[in-house]
Amino acid sequence: MKDFFSLKIYTPDGILFSSSAKMISATNSLGEFGVLPGHTIFASDIVEGDLKIVDDKDQEVFFNVGKGLISVESDEVTVALENGIKK
């Protein structure tokens, strides 16, 4: 199993994040969730709040985000948000 996955986060203003990551966590309409390498195929909403990434250098990166969607397929994770800003 790979240690990383490809993560791209988009907003209407452009690409907010594009790199390899070890973990992403956010909140959907049911509560907090996380994605690690090897995660099963998954799609969900994202609600306004905090989004956390652990990048490929073990650095934690935090964003304040608006509503959006996440898609997980194989080793690619794609997030589309109404807005977002790095903390």
C-alpha positions as YAML, in Angstrom:
chain: A
units: angstrom
residues:
- id: 1
  name: MET
  ca: [0.00, 0.00, 0.00]
- id: 2
  name: LYS
  ca: [1.21, 3.50, -0.83]
- id: 3
  name: ASP
  ca: [2.04, 5.98, 1.92]
- id: 4
  name: PHE
  ca: [0.51, 8.94, 0.05]
- id: 5
  name: PHE
  ca: [-2.31, 9.93, -2.24]
- id: 6
  name: SER
  ca: [-2.62, 12.73, -4.77]
- id: 7
  name: LEU
  ca: [-4.76, 15.57, -3.38]
- id: 8
  name: LYS
  ca: [-6.19, 18.50, -5.33]
- id: 9
  name: ILE
  ca: [-8.43, 21.12, -3.77]
- id: 10
  name: TYR
  ca: [-10.25, 23.52, -6.10]
- id: 11
  name: THR
  ca: [-12.21, 26.72, -5.46]
- id: 12
  name: PRO
  ca: [-13.76, 29.10, -8.00]
- id: 13
  name: ASP
  ca: [-10.63, 31.25, -7.54]
- id: 14
  name: GLY
  ca: [-8.26, 28.43, -8.56]
- id: 15
  name: ILE
  ca: [-6.26, 25.60, -7.02]
- id: 16
  name: LEU
  ca: [-6.05, 25.89, -3.23]
- id: 17
  name: PHE
  ca: [-3.82, 22.82, -2.75]
- id: 18
  name: SER
  ca: [-2.17, 20.35, -5.10]
- id: 19
  name: SER
  ca: [0.35, 17.86, -3.73]
- id: 20
  name: SER
  ca: [0.75, 14.45, -2.17]
- id: 21
  name: ALA
  ca: [-0.83, 13.92, 1.23]
- id: 22
  name: LYS
  ca: [-0.95, 11.29, 3.97]
- id: 23
  name: MET
  ca: [-4.31, 12.32, 5.40]
- id: 24
  name: ILE
  ca: [-7.22, 14.71, 4.97]
- id: 25
  name: SER
  ca: [-9.99, 15.30, 7.48]
- id: 26
  name: ALA
  ca: [-13.09, 17.44, 7.18]
- id: 27
  name: THR
  ca: [-16.71, 17.54, 8.29]
- id: 28
  name: ASN
  ca: [-19.74, 16.43, 6.30]
- id: 29
  name: SER
  ca: [-23.44, 16.60, 7.14]
- id: 30
  name: LEU
  ca: [-23.08, 13.52, 9.40]
- id: 31
  name: GLY
  ca: [-19.90, 14.53, 11.25]
- id: 32
  name: GLU
  ca: [-16.12, 14.45, 10.95]
- id: 33
  name: PHE
  ca: [-14.42, 12.02, 8.59]
- id: 34
  name: GLY
  ca: [-10.90, 11.25, 7.44]
- id: 35
  name: VAL
  ca: [-9.21, 9.76, 4.40]
- id: 36
  name: LEU
  ca: [-5.93, 7.84, 4.48]
- id: 37
  name: PRO
  ca: [-3.99, 6.15, 1.66]
- id: 38
  name: GLY
  ca: [-5.82, 3.05, 0.41]
- id: 39
  name: HIS
  ca: [-9.24, 4.39, 1.36]
- id: 40
  name: THR
  ca: [-12.18, 2.77, -0.39]
- id: 41
  name: ILE
  ca: [-14.02, 4.67, -3.13]
- id: 42
  name: PHE
  ca: [-15.92, 7.45, -1.39]
- id: 43
  name: ALA
  ca: [-17.88, 10.59, -2.20]
- id: 44
  name: SER
  ca: [-19.36, 13.05, 0.27]
- id: 45
  name: ASP
  ca: [-20.47, 16.57, 0.93]
- id: 46
  name: ILE
  ca: [-18.28, 18.92, 2.98]
- id: 47
  name: VAL
  ca: [-19.83, 21.51, 5.29]
- id: 48
  name: GLU
  ca: [-18.37, 24.85, 6.34]
- id: 49
  name: GLY
  ca: [-15.61, 24.52, 8.90]
- id: 50
  name: ASP
  ca: [-12.05, 23.30, 9.26]
- id: 51
  name: LEU
  ca: [-10.21, 21.02, 6.86]
- id: 52
  name: LYS
  ca: [-6.90, 19.46, 7.88]
- id: 53
  name: ILE
  ca: [-4.23, 17.91, 5.69]
- id: 54
  name: VAL
  ca: [-1.07, 16.06, 6.66]
- id: 55
  name: ASP
  ca: [1.22, 16.52, 3.67]
- id: 56
  name: ASP
  ca: [3.95, 14.22, 2.39]
- id: 57
  name: LYS
  ca: [6.50, 15.93, 4.70]
- id: 58
  name: ASP
  ca: [4.34, 15.27, 7.79]
- id: 59
  name: GLN
  ca: [3.40, 18.96, 7.99]
- id: 60
  name: GLU
  ca: [-0.13, 19.77, 9.15]
- id: 61
  name: VAL
  ca: [-1.91, 22.27, 6.91]
- id: 62
  name: PHE
  ca: [-5.22, 23.83, 7.99]
- id: 63
  name: PHE
  ca: [-7.91, 25.54, 5.93]
- id: 64
  name: ASN
  ca: [-11.15, 27.30, 6.76]
- id: 65
  name: VAL
  ca: [-13.53, 26.09, 4.05]
- id: 66
  name: GLY
  ca: [-17.03, 26.63, 2.72]
- id: 67
  name: LYS
  ca: [-19.40, 23.97, 1.45]
- id: 68
  name: GLY
  ca: [-18.17, 21.50, -1.12]
- id: 69
  name: LEU
  ca: [-17.70, 17.94, -2.29]
- id: 70
  name: ILE
  ca: [-14.97, 15.30, -1.93]
- id: 71
  name: SER
  ca: [-14.29, 12.36, -4.22]
- id: 72
  name: VAL
  ca: [-11.90, 9.52, -3.38]
- id: 73
  name: GLU
  ca: [-10.92, 7.05, -6.08]
- id: 74
  name: SER
  ca: [-7.87, 4.80, -5.90]
- id: 75
  name: ASP
  ca: [-4.93, 7.05, -4.99]
- id: 76
  name: GLU
  ca: [-6.57, 10.31, -6.09]
- id: 77
  name: VAL
  ca: [-8.58, 12.62, -3.85]
- id: 78
  name: THR
  ca: [-10.37, 15.63, -5.35]
- id: 79
  name: VAL
  ca: [-12.11, 18.35, -3.36]
- id: 80
  name: ALA
  ca: [-14.26, 21.12, -4.87]
- id: 81
  name: LEU
  ca: [-15.19, 23.97, -2.51]
- id: 82
  name: GLU
  ca: [-17.27, 27.13, -2.71]
- id: 83
  name: ASN
  ca: [-14.36, 28.90, -0.97]
- id: 84
  name: GLY
  ca: [-11.39, 28.25, 1.23]
- id: 85
  name: ILE
  ca: [-8.49, 29.99, 2.88]
- id: 86
  name: LYS
  ca: [-5.30, 28.63, 4.43]
- id: 87
  name: LYS
  ca: [-5.05, 29.34, 8.16]
...
